[in-house]
Amino acid sequence: MADKQVDVLVVGAGATGLSAAYALQRAGRSVLVLESRDRVGGRLWTDEVDGVDLEIGGQWVSPDQEALLAMLDELGLETFERHREGESVYVGLDGERRTFTGEVLPVAPAVEAEMNRLTERLDELSAQMDPARPWDMAGAAELDHVTFRAWLDAQCEHEEARDNIAMFIAQAMLTKPVHTFSALQAVHMAASAGSFSNLVDSEFILDRRVIGGLQQVPLQLAARLGDVVCTAHDVEKVRWHDGGVTVTSGDLTVSARHLVLAIPPTAVTRVRFEPPLPSIQRETRQHQSFGQVIKVHATYETPFWRDAGLSGTAFSPYLTVHEAYDNTNHDEERGTLVGFVSDVQADAVLALDPDQRRGIILESLQTYFGPGAGTPLTYFESDWTSEELGSGAYGASFDLGGMTRFGPRLREPAGPIQIGSSDVAGLGFQHVDGALRVGAELAQHIIDS
Ligand SMILES: Cc1cc2nc3c(=O)[nH]c(=O)nc-3n(C[C@H](O)[C@H](O)[C@H](O)COP(=O)(O)OP(=O)(O)OC[C@H]3O[C@@H](n4cnc5c(N)ncnc54)[C@H](O)[C@@H]3O)c2cc1C
């Protein structure tokens, strides 16, 4: 059994853990990173499936994500624009398929007016919130005690307007049904991206992709860190006291002055601590949960929808696939569509056998893009909820009332232990940008101590 002694042990080789370790190493601290999986990257995973390179996890970069953009620059990674020329598709409450250009969905004028009003209201609220301290906002408790569904119902009589606004936060971001999280959590989602208008604007939020895949970020950070990154080392138990920690994983026993637990909240509850963590630490994480989303890739001989004048972008809160985009790789002739099936729609299709599920999902893509969408060369579903290591998709969020009740305690260290991931970020919440911001903050806290 090998014994190691380092200044800082980092558990978790996702964007948070690796960026923290990289900053600490550059500040002269000795570090070791232990990762359960046999790869680095966590929720970032680019892999070849049936001969196609796919972004199984996170992929998009938007202009507000300054920490991620700076990291891409530092690592010398290049980006490319998502294909967006042509008309987008919307299927409304009446079941009609309509095409449109720009960001305004082709709904009846009264519905559009209501969507604009709700957007303005959510923009106003998110402008009043510091996403790092959402519980401090005026009226935070009231907003945290009401579901986003009830809040929308109270604001607006138009079902289709409510369904569309809900879609941009519930299905598309938190991946939870709109009746399961608070209006405050919804405002926080918007504030963390700069505004609700940013979330609605797919041109903005799904702006660019990294050539070679977004997993290049953790892969390159790990390469720079060198042999201090140990994959296939699950941490099940942490012994700690005020002066440090001792962790045993496989053939390694590591003693460190500080521990950075860069793992999602749901994974924290899997680890045993001796002595137990203060109960508030455990309770806080028991009230954060992942949503449910299946990311589906379908690859075709060509991006045939472009010939029909379509951009590949499509939305409908009423179809199994609530949003879809052209996800063709850089410099590739084959065309790829990516679609998302979220919350209760995901529950429903996951209960089916794989052939039935594929049939229903491709039916949505056919409704959007025509019969050609029904016969892809390759088809792949990323199902993160089946992962045992607590990495659901896309991120974990609080249940009703949890943000004001537990949020202020979320970032408190316990002795030498600090816990963080993109799920506790303010700006960039549940995105890679947030992971990098949290990683930098955790490292700085140790450097300053
Ligand atoms: C399908 C999908 C699509 C997404 N799309 C986007 C997008 O387009 N843009 C964007 O910015 N973000 C996106 N995200 C979110 C983004 O990927 C995550 O927010 C970010 O990667 C989280 O990084 P992290 O380091 O905080 O956590 P993670 O990536 O979850 O890393 C935590 C690591 O800890 C490890 N671990 C857990 N427990 C232990 C243990 N006990 N011992 C050792 N190791 C452990 C895990 O294996 C994991 O590698 C998406 C996520 C998914 C899943």
The ligand as a Gaussian input file, in Angstrom:
#p B3LYP/6-31G(d) Opt

LIG

0 1
 C      -25.850000      15.686000     -21.055000
 C      -25.232000      16.943000     -20.507000
 C      -25.238000      18.101000     -21.258000
 C      -24.674000      19.280000     -20.749000
 N      -24.591000      20.380000     -21.548000
 C      -23.818000      21.434000     -21.159000
 C      -23.466000      22.448000     -22.080000
 O      -23.831000      22.399000     -23.259000
 N      -22.678000      23.502000     -21.628000
 C      -22.220000      23.537000     -20.326000
 O      -21.507000      24.479000     -19.963000
 N      -22.530000      22.565000     -19.442000
 C      -23.291000      21.502000     -19.827000
 N      -23.538000      20.471000     -18.968000
 C      -23.147000      20.608000     -17.567000
 C      -21.640000      20.461000     -17.327000
 O      -21.163000      19.342000     -18.042000
 C      -21.387000      20.290000     -15.833000
 O      -21.962000      21.385000     -15.130000
 C      -19.895000      20.274000     -15.473000
 O      -19.160000      19.474000     -16.353000
 C      -19.760000      19.775000     -14.029000
 O      -18.391000      19.709000     -13.656000
 P      -18.008000      19.333000     -12.144000
 O      -16.548000      19.120000     -12.115000
 O      -18.587000      20.353000     -11.226000
 O      -18.776000      17.976000     -11.827000
 P      -18.597000      16.548000     -12.554000
 O      -18.308000      16.748000     -13.989000
 O      -19.783000      15.739000     -12.187000
 O      -17.284000      15.942000     -11.900000
 C      -17.292000      15.282000     -10.656000
 C      -16.320000      14.109000     -10.736000
 O      -16.241000      13.509000      -9.450000
 C      -16.161000      12.104000      -9.617000
 N      -16.564000      11.494000      -8.335000
 C      -17.791000      11.478000      -7.773000
 N      -17.744000      10.864000      -6.589000
 C      -16.462000      10.492000      -6.388000
 C      -15.786000       9.816000      -5.320000
 N      -16.426000       9.432000      -4.228000
 N      -14.450000       9.562000      -5.455000
 C      -13.754000       9.982000      -6.547000
 N      -14.363000      10.636000      -7.584000
 C      -15.693000      10.884000      -7.495000
 C      -17.089000      11.818000     -10.779000
 O      -16.794000      10.575000     -11.369000
 C      -16.782000      13.000000     -11.681000
 O      -15.754000      12.712000     -12.602000
 C      -24.117000      19.290000     -19.441000
 C      -24.123000      18.122000     -18.672000
 C      -24.658000      16.954000     -19.207000
 C      -24.606000      15.706000     -18.362000

